[in-house]
Amino acid sequence: MMFFLRKLGYDKDIIEEIKKIAQKLDIKTGWFNAIGALKDLEYGFYDQEKKQYKKFLFKNPCEIVSCTGNISLVNNEIFVHAHIAFSDEQGILRGGHLFKGRIFACEVVILPSIDILKREFDEKTGLKLWK
């Protein structure tokens, strides 16, 4: 099994950094895990009835307890889908869908797949899901 280990850039956006790595390595589909710390982030919860995300801003430093996700294609462009669990300075845990996060320090492992998965809009859920 092949995988890639990378340090992500200080003060950069975690989603964009993972996307850039996938583009550079020509990874169209894969899985990743990340650990480290963020300066701030935007995360959310998907309201299944309204079919929309409720977004939250966390404007303080935090530890990444777990950040996991996948890489696939939307309209033939690389798309990074990530979820995060993070803790504040008092150890209170929060989490959800990760929209963006400004990196303090972060390391990621990416496992590419030989399968090429594409996302398309799904009427039932209102989400872009694997086809």
ChimeraX attribute file (.defattr): number of C-alpha atoms within 10 A of each C-alpha:
attribute: neighborCount
match mode: 1-to-1
recipient: residues
	/A:1	5
	/A:2	7
	/A:3	12
	/A:4	13
	/A:5	13
	/A:6	14
	/A:7	14
	/A:8	21
	/A:9	15
	/A:10	14
	/A:11	14
	/A:12	17
	/A:13	20
	/A:14	28
	/A:15	18
	/A:16	15
	/A:17	18
	/A:18	23
	/A:19	20
	/A:20	14
	/A:21	15
	/A:22	22
	/A:23	13
	/A:24	9
	/A:25	11
	/A:26	11
	/A:27	22
	/A:28	23
	/A:29	22
	/A:30	20
	/A:31	19
	/A:32	21
	/A:33	18
	/A:34	24
	/A:35	19
	/A:36	19
	/A:37	20
	/A:38	26
	/A:39	18
	/A:40	18
	/A:41	21
	/A:42	16
	/A:43	22
	/A:44	18
	/A:45	14
	/A:46	16
	/A:47	11
	/A:48	12
	/A:49	8
	/A:50	10
	/A:51	13
	/A:52	14
	/A:53	13
	/A:54	12
	/A:55	14
	/A:56	16
	/A:57	13
	/A:58	15
	/A:59	13
	/A:60	11
	/A:61	18
	/A:62	24
	/A:63	20
	/A:64	20
	/A:65	16
	/A:66	15
	/A:67	20
	/A:68	19
	/A:69	17
	/A:70	19
	/A:71	26
	/A:72	24
	/A:73	18
	/A:74	17
	/A:75	9
	/A:76	11
	/A:77	12
	/A:78	20
	/A:79	21
	/A:80	24
	/A:81	17
	/A:82	22
	/A:83	17
	/A:84	21
	/A:85	18
	/A:86	22
	/A:87	17
	/A:88	14
	/A:89	10
	/A:90	7
	/A:91	10
	/A:92	9
	/A:93	14
	/A:94	13
	/A:95	18
	/A:96	18
	/A:97	22
	/A:98	24
	/A:99	20
	/A:100	18
	/A:101	22
	/A:102	21
	/A:103	23
	/A:104	20
	/A:105	19
	/A:106	19
	/A:107	15
	/A:108	20
	/A:109	17
	/A:110	24
	/A:111	18
	/A:112	22
	/A:113	17
	/A:114	9
	/A:115	10
	/A:116	13
	/A:117	17
	/A:118	20
	/A:119	16
	/A:120	13
	/A:121	13
	/A:122	12
	/A:123	9
	/A:124	8
	/A:125	15
	/A:126	14
	/A:127	15
	/A:128	13
	/A:129	14
	/A:130	13
	/A:131	9
